Amino acid sequence: MKNMMKNGKQKKKIKMFNEETWTYDESAAMDAMYDLLLGNGTYDSILDRSRYLVVFPFDPTSPTDKDLAHMIRHYEEREEYERCAILKDYYL
């Protein structure tokens, strides 16, 4: 996977779909949403890093408590507890 440099930081390409089967990768979509919500990325930067269609797991312009709870559960399942704590601090 190619990396891009922006503001001195390396950014991974977003790969939301498996190129062979064209199946949706929820983890990549959640990571993109996480970056967007925390200001680590913009719509443009996410689109630039994506090779294909960008599909967010929910409306990024107005996430609900239910959406954020879904994100937290997702990161709990992946044992990324730091992200869970950050989301709870910022949004709940």
Secondary structure, 3 states (H helix, E strand, C coil): CCEEEECCEEEECECCECCCCCCECHHHHHHHHHHHHCCCCCHHHHHHHECCCCCCCCCCCCCCHHHHHHHHHHHHHCCCHHHHHHHHHHHC
